[in-house]
Amino acid sequence: MSDDMTAATGTTIGDTSRGTAADALRRADDLGMRTRQASRWYVRYMAVFGVGFGLMTLLLGLGPQDATGVVWWTVAVLVVWGLFVAAMVLWAVRRPVQGILCGRNYVPGWVGTGALYAAALFGGLGRDLPVWAWVLMALVVPVPLVAYAVRVHRSLA
C-alpha cells in the first residue's frame, strides 16, 4: 500500500504533510469544478429535447386533417424527428463528460414529457381541436424535461 501511495503522490502515508493534503484538496476541488462545467451540456440537451417534443406536438396537431394528408404529413414530421434524435444522440455520445447528475436521476423528466406527449397525441389527433389547444399542449409537453434542465443547471452552478 505504501508503494502505491508513493507512486501516486510522491509521498508515503507517514510523510503526508498539511501542505500536501491541502494541495490534494485543491486539486480535487478543481477537478470537481471542471467536471461540473463539462457536464453543463446536459442542461442544453434536455432543454432542446423538451422543446423538440413541444414542436413535434404542435406540428402533428396542426397538420392536415384529410386522410391522405395526415399520412404524408405524419411521415414527413417523423422523418424530421428521426433526424433530430439522431443528431442529438450523436452530439451526446461525443461529450467528454457526463456528470453524476445525468442519467437515471432524470428519468422522471423524460418519462413525464413522454407521457404528456403521448397523452396530447392520443387525446388530440383525429379530433378537430382549435389551434389554441394544440399550442397549449405544445407548451405543456416539454415542462418536465425543461424543469429537470433547470434543476441540473442550478445544481451545477
Backbone as JSON, one array per atom type, in Angstrom:
{
  "sequence": "MSDDMTAATGTTIGDTSRGTAADALRRADDLGMRTRQASRWYVRYMAVFGVGFGLMTLLLGLGPQDATGVVWWTVAVLVVWGLFVAAMVLWAVRRPVQGILCGRNYVPGWVGTGALYAAALFGGLGRDLPVWAWVLMALVVPVPLVAYAVRVHRSLA",
  "N": [[0.83, -1.19, 0.0], [1.93, 1.22, 0.77], [3.84, 1.6, -1.23], [2.15, 2.0, -3.43], [0.92, 4.43, -2.72], [3.15, 6.08, -2.68], [3.88, 6.06, -5.37], [1.65, 7.29, -6.51], [1.42, 9.82, -5.26], [3.89, 10.75, -4.56], [4.71, 10.81, -2.0], [4.88, 9.01, 1.08], [2.39, 7.5, 3.23], [2.99, 8.12, 5.89], [4.54, 10.39, 5.54], [2.91, 12.45, 4.75], [2.08, 15.78, 4.69], [0.58, 18.81, 6.01], [0.56, 20.7, 3.96], [0.77, 19.11, 1.65], [-1.6, 17.69, 1.82], [-3.43, 19.8, 1.65], [-2.86, 20.7, -0.93], [-3.72, 18.46, -2.38], [-6.45, 18.53, -1.78], [-7.14, 20.97, -3.01], [-6.63, 20.3, -5.68], [-8.56, 18.31, -6.0], [-10.91, 19.82, -5.63], [-10.67, 21.54, -7.84], [-10.78, 19.68, -9.95], [-13.38, 18.71, -9.53], [-14.88, 21.06, -10.04], [-14.22, 21.5, -12.74], [-15.32, 19.19, -13.84], [-18.05, 19.58, -13.29], [-18.47, 21.88, -14.87], [-17.94, 20.83, -17.41], [-20.06, 19.13, -17.59], [-22.27, 20.61, -18.12], [-23.41, 20.57, -20.61], [-25.49, 18.8, -20.63], [-27.7, 20.11, -19.66], [-28.5, 21.79, -21.76], [-29.02, 19.76, -23.59], [-31.27, 18.37, -22.49], [-33.13, 20.5, -22.41], [-33.31, 21.24, -25.14], [-34.29, 18.84, -26.23], [-36.75, 18.77, -24.89], [-38.03, 21.07, -25.97], [-38.08, 20.19, -28.59], [-39.91, 18.03, -28.4], [-42.19, 19.52, -27.8], [-42.47, 21.03, -30.17], [-42.89, 18.94, -31.98], [-45.37, 18.02, -31.09], [-46.95, 20.24, -31.71], [-46.57, 20.42, -34.52], [-47.61, 17.92, -35.4], [-50.22, 18.14, -34.5], [-51.25, 20.35, -35.85], [-51.26, 19.68, -38.47], [-52.49, 18.58, -41.74], [-55.96, 17.55, -42.06], [-57.29, 15.73, -43.66], [-57.45, 12.29, -44.79], [-55.35, 11.29, -46.53], [-53.56, 13.42, -46.48], [-52.91, 13.49, -43.75], [-51.43, 11.14, -43.41], [-49.13, 11.53, -45.09], [-48.14, 13.92, -44.0], [-47.61, 13.13, -41.36], [-45.64, 11.16, -41.78], [-43.62, 12.77, -42.9], [-43.09, 14.56, -40.76], [-42.24, 12.73, -38.82], [-39.9, 11.76, -40.02], [-38.32, 14.06, -39.94], [-38.2, 14.29, -37.15], [-36.82, 11.91, -36.55], [-34.3, 12.46, -37.71], [-33.58, 14.63, -36.12], [-33.43, 13.39, -33.55], [-31.36, 11.55, -34.06], [-29.23, 13.33, -34.56], [-29.07, 14.58, -32.05], [-28.42, 12.42, -30.36], [-25.97, 11.65, -31.45], [-24.52, 13.97, -30.9], [-24.58, 13.84, -28.1], [-23.11, 11.48, -27.49], [-20.62, 12.28, -28.14], [-19.81, 13.98, -26.17], [-17.44, 14.76, -23.69], [-17.78, 14.4, -20.96], [-20.05, 13.09, -18.65], [-21.86, 14.08, -16.17], [-22.49, 13.17, -12.71], [-25.07, 13.85, -12.2], [-26.47, 13.34, -14.44], [-28.19, 10.92, -16.51], [-29.96, 8.23, -14.98], [-31.08, 9.66, -12.88], [-32.71, 11.55, -13.94], [-34.83, 10.37, -15.1], [-37.6, 10.74, -14.4], [-38.14, 13.25, -15.62], [-37.82, 12.71, -18.37], [-39.69, 10.62, -18.68], [-42.0, 11.93, -17.84], [-42.31, 13.99, -19.8], [-42.52, 12.35, -22.04], [-44.9, 10.95, -21.43], [-46.77, 13.05, -21.31], [-46.6, 13.91, -23.95], [-47.51, 11.62, -25.32], [-50.12, 11.53, -24.28], [-51.13, 13.96, -25.26], [-51.07, 13.5, -28.03], [-52.65, 11.17, -28.24], [-55.05, 12.06, -27.14], [-55.62, 14.18, -28.82], [-55.07, 13.89, -31.64], [-56.76, 13.37, -34.69], [-59.02, 14.6, -33.91], [-61.02, 17.5, -34.14], [-59.6, 19.94, -33.02], [-59.2, 23.25, -31.71], [-56.69, 25.67, -32.73], [-55.49, 26.95, -30.52], [-55.65, 24.98, -28.55], [-53.8, 23.05, -29.37], [-51.49, 24.59, -29.3], [-51.37, 25.12, -26.56], [-51.01, 22.47, -25.59], [-48.54, 21.97, -26.78], [-46.97, 23.68, -25.33], [-47.15, 22.64, -22.75], [-46.2, 19.98, -22.86], [-43.25, 19.9, -22.95], [-42.58, 20.63, -20.34], [-41.77, 18.88, -18.05], [-39.12, 17.97, -18.85], [-37.79, 20.41, -19.28], [-38.01, 21.5, -16.75], [-36.41, 19.71, -15.28], [-34.01, 20.27, -16.58], [-33.54, 22.86, -15.7], [-33.2, 22.27, -13.0], [-30.85, 20.72, -13.08], [-29.1, 22.65, -14.09], [-29.05, 24.49, -11.96], [-27.93, 22.87, -9.97], [-25.4, 22.46, -10.93], [-24.23, 24.89, -10.8]],
  "CA": [[0.0, 0.0, 0.0], [2.82, 2.38, 0.85], [4.44, 1.8, -2.54], [1.13, 2.58, -4.29], [0.77, 5.84, -2.34], [4.34, 6.8, -3.11], [3.82, 6.22, -6.82], [0.57, 8.19, -6.89], [1.51, 11.17, -4.7], [5.27, 11.14, -4.34], [4.99, 10.73, -0.57], [4.25, 7.87, 1.75], [1.33, 7.89, 4.15], [3.58, 8.73, 7.07], [5.18, 11.64, 5.17], [1.93, 13.43, 4.31], [2.07, 17.0, 5.5], [-0.61, 19.64, 5.8], [0.67, 21.32, 2.64], [0.47, 18.1, 0.64], [-3.04, 17.42, 1.92], [-4.13, 20.99, 1.14], [-2.71, 20.66, -2.39], [-4.6, 17.4, -2.88], [-7.83, 19.02, -1.69], [-7.32, 21.98, -4.06], [-6.72, 19.58, -6.96], [-9.87, 17.64, -6.02], [-11.91, 20.87, -5.86], [-10.51, 21.98, -9.22], [-11.3, 18.62, -10.8], [-14.83, 18.72, -9.37], [-15.4, 22.22, -10.75], [-14.09, 21.26, -14.19], [-16.29, 18.15, -14.2], [-19.37, 20.23, -13.32], [-18.53, 22.75, -16.05], [-18.0, 20.0, -18.61], [-21.35, 18.43, -17.58], [-23.35, 21.56, -18.39], [-24.04, 20.28, -21.9], [-26.71, 18.02, -20.41], [-28.78, 21.08, -19.48], [-28.95, 22.13, -23.12], [-29.54, 18.52, -24.19], [-32.64, 18.14, -22.02], [-33.98, 21.61, -22.82], [-33.54, 21.15, -26.58], [-35.2, 17.72, -26.45], [-38.08, 19.2, -24.44], [-38.57, 21.95, -26.99], [-38.36, 19.33, -29.75], [-41.18, 17.34, -28.15], [-43.25, 20.51, -27.94], [-42.64, 21.33, -31.6], [-43.5, 17.76, -32.6], [-46.78, 18.05, -30.73], [-47.58, 21.3, -32.49], [-46.57, 20.04, -35.94], [-48.54, 16.82, -35.64], [-51.58, 18.59, -34.24], [-51.7, 21.38, -36.8], [-51.14, 19.18, -39.83], [-53.74, 18.43, -42.48], [-56.96, 16.69, -41.43], [-57.78, 14.69, -44.57], [-56.78, 11.0, -44.57], [-54.09, 11.21, -47.27], [-52.68, 14.47, -45.97], [-52.43, 13.1, -42.42], [-50.38, 10.12, -43.57], [-47.91, 12.13, -45.62], [-47.66, 14.89, -43.02], [-47.05, 12.38, -40.23], [-44.38, 10.56, -42.23], [-42.63, 13.85, -43.04], [-42.72, 15.04, -39.43], [-41.46, 11.67, -38.16], [-38.56, 11.74, -40.62], [-37.6, 15.19, -39.34], [-37.95, 13.92, -35.75], [-35.75, 10.9, -36.55], [-33.03, 13.16, -37.96], [-33.31, 15.41, -34.91], [-32.99, 12.46, -32.5], [-30.05, 11.04, -34.45], [-28.26, 14.4, -34.34], [-28.92, 14.79, -30.61], [-27.7, 11.28, -29.79], [-24.59, 11.78, -31.92], [-23.93, 15.05, -30.11], [-24.42, 13.38, -26.71], [-22.02, 10.49, -27.34], [-19.34, 12.98, -28.33], [-19.5, 14.8, -24.99], [-16.38, 14.1, -22.93], [-18.13, 14.19, -19.56], [-21.45, 13.01, -18.27], [-21.8, 14.22, -14.72], [-23.25, 12.25, -11.88], [-26.46, 14.27, -12.19], [-27.1, 12.9, -15.67], [-28.58, 9.53, -16.46], [-31.25, 7.78, -14.45], [-31.65, 10.63, -11.96], [-33.64, 12.4, -14.66], [-35.87, 9.55, -15.73], [-38.93, 11.35, -14.29], [-38.3, 14.3, -16.62], [-38.02, 12.08, -19.67], [-40.96, 9.89, -18.65], [-43.07, 12.92, -17.77], [-42.5, 14.59, -21.11], [-43.04, 11.3, -22.93], [-46.3, 10.67, -21.09], [-47.57, 14.2, -21.75], [-46.59, 13.86, -25.41], [-48.43, 10.54, -25.71], [-51.48, 11.94, -23.93], [-51.53, 15.01, -26.19], [-51.35, 12.91, -29.34], [-53.78, 10.25, -28.11], [-56.26, 12.84, -26.9], [-55.86, 15.25, -29.77], [-55.02, 13.55, -33.06], [-58.01, 12.88, -35.25], [-60.12, 15.43, -33.41], [-60.98, 18.86, -34.69], [-59.32, 20.84, -31.91], [-58.76, 24.59, -32.14], [-55.25, 25.91, -32.73], [-55.03, 27.28, -29.16], [-55.5, 23.74, -27.77], [-52.52, 22.45, -29.76], [-50.43, 25.47, -28.78], [-51.3, 24.85, -25.12], [-50.38, 21.16, -25.41], [-47.13, 22.1, -27.16], [-46.29, 24.38, -24.24], [-47.16, 21.8, -21.55], [-45.44, 18.74, -23.08], [-41.83, 19.94, -22.56], [-42.36, 21.13, -18.97], [-40.92, 18.04, -17.19], [-37.71, 18.0, -19.25], [-37.24, 21.74, -19.06], [-37.88, 21.65, -15.29], [-35.21, 18.99, -14.87], [-32.85, 21.01, -17.1], [-33.33, 23.96, -14.75], [-32.67, 21.66, -11.78], [-29.45, 20.37, -13.34], [-28.36, 23.9, -14.21], [-28.85, 25.03, -10.6], [-27.04, 22.01, -9.18], [-24.04, 22.57, -11.47], [-23.73, 26.26, -10.65]],
  "C": [[0.87, 1.24, 0.0], [3.46, 2.65, -0.51], [3.44, 2.41, -3.52], [0.95, 4.06, -3.99], [1.97, 6.65, -2.8], [4.3, 7.05, -4.6], [2.77, 7.26, -7.22], [0.82, 9.62, -6.43], [2.94, 11.64, -4.52], [5.64, 11.11, -2.87], [4.36, 9.46, -0.02], [3.22, 8.39, 2.73], [1.92, 8.61, 5.37], [4.2, 10.09, 6.78], [4.2, 12.74, 4.77], [1.91, 14.61, 5.25], [0.78, 17.77, 5.23], [-0.59, 20.29, 4.42], [0.31, 20.34, 1.54], [-1.02, 17.79, 0.64], [-3.84, 18.59, 1.35], [-4.04, 21.05, -0.39], [-3.64, 19.62, -3.0], [-6.06, 17.84, -2.84], [-8.11, 20.08, -2.75], [-7.45, 21.32, -5.43], [-8.07, 18.89, -7.09], [-10.98, 18.66, -6.28], [-11.86, 21.35, -7.31], [-11.08, 20.94, -10.19], [-12.82, 18.55, -10.72], [-15.48, 19.87, -10.13], [-15.33, 22.01, -12.26], [-15.08, 20.21, -14.66], [-17.7, 18.75, -14.27], [-19.51, 21.13, -14.55], [-18.67, 21.93, -17.33], [-19.33, 19.25, -18.7], [-22.51, 19.35, -17.95], [-24.03, 21.32, -19.73], [-25.36, 19.57, -21.71], [-27.92, 18.93, -20.19], [-29.36, 21.44, -20.84], [-29.59, 20.93, -23.8], [-31.0, 18.29, -23.79], [-33.57, 19.26, -22.49], [-34.3, 21.54, -24.32], [-34.47, 19.98, -26.9], [-36.61, 18.09, -26.01], [-38.76, 20.09, -25.47], [-38.91, 21.16, -28.25], [-39.67, 18.57, -29.59], [-42.35, 18.31, -28.29], [-43.53, 20.85, -29.4], [-43.27, 20.16, -32.35], [-44.99, 17.73, -32.32], [-47.52, 19.06, -31.59], [-47.67, 20.92, -33.96], [-47.57, 18.93, -36.24], [-49.99, 17.26, -35.45], [-52.12, 19.56, -35.26], [-51.56, 20.95, -38.25], [-52.49, 19.05, -40.51], [-54.68, 17.42, -41.81], [-57.49, 15.6, -42.35], [-56.9, 13.45, -44.47], [-55.42, 10.93, -45.28], [-53.09, 12.22, -46.73], [-52.1, 14.11, -44.61], [-51.29, 12.1, -42.54], [-49.08, 10.75, -44.02], [-47.31, 13.13, -44.65], [-46.97, 14.18, -41.86], [-45.72, 11.75, -40.61], [-43.29, 11.63, -42.33], [-42.16, 14.34, -41.68], [-41.89, 14.0, -38.69], [-40.06, 11.52, -38.74], [-37.73, 12.88, -40.03], [-37.26, 14.87, -37.89], [-36.82, 12.9, -35.66], [-34.38, 11.52, -36.78], [-32.62, 13.98, -36.76], [-32.77, 14.51, -33.8], [-31.61, 11.92, -32.81], [-28.96, 12.09, -34.2], [-28.02, 14.62, -32.85], [-28.14, 13.65, -29.96], [-26.23, 11.33, -30.21], [-23.86, 12.86, -31.13], [-23.65, 14.58, -28.69], [-23.26, 12.4, -26.56], [-20.65, 11.11, -27.56], [-18.96, 13.88, -27.16], [-18.47, 14.06, -24.15], [-16.77, 13.73, -21.51], [-19.63, 14.08, -19.43], [-21.45, 12.98, -16.75], [-22.7, 13.25, -14.0], [-24.74, 12.6, -11.88], [-27.19, 13.84, -13.45], [-27.59, 11.46, -15.48], [-29.91, 9.29, -15.76], [-31.85, 8.73, -13.42], [-32.72, 11.49, -12.63], [-34.68, 11.63, -15.44], [-37.25, 10.18, -15.57], [-39.16, 12.47, -15.31], [-38.58, 13.73, -18.0], [-39.36, 11.36, -19.73], [-42.13, 10.87, -18.62], [-43.35, 13.57, -19.11], [-43.05, 13.56, -22.09], [-44.51, 11.0, -22.69], [-47.21, 11.82, -21.53], [-47.68, 14.24, -23.28], [-47.58, 12.81, -25.91], [-49.88, 10.93, -25.43], [-51.99, 13.01, -24.9], [-51.9, 14.41, -27.55], [-52.56, 11.99, -29.27], [-55.08, 11.02, -27.95], [-56.59, 13.83, -27.99], [-55.89, 14.86, -31.24], [-56.35, 12.97, -33.52], [-59.22, 13.66, -34.77], [-59.95, 16.85, -33.96], [-60.82, 19.85, -33.54], [-58.89, 22.21, -32.44], [-57.23, 24.72, -32.02], [-54.74, 26.18, -31.31], [-54.85, 26.03, -28.32], [-54.16, 23.07, -28.09], [-51.34, 23.28, -29.26], [-50.26, 25.23, -27.28], [-50.62, 23.51, -24.84], [-48.88, 21.23, -25.73], [-46.33, 22.83, -26.09], [-46.19, 23.51, -22.98], [-46.26, 20.58, -21.69], [-43.98, 18.85, -22.62], [-41.56, 20.3, -21.1], [-41.5, 20.19, -18.11], [-39.43, 18.07, -17.57], [-37.07, 19.36, -19.0], [-37.07, 21.98, -17.55], [-36.64, 20.91, -14.78], [-33.95, 19.67, -15.4], [-32.52, 22.17, -16.17], [-32.71, 23.42, -13.46], [-31.19, 21.3, -11.95], [-28.6, 21.63, -13.39], [-28.06, 24.49, -12.82], [-27.88, 24.18, -9.8], [-25.6, 22.08, -9.67], [-23.44, 23.94, -11.27], [-22.8, 26.37, -9.45]]
}
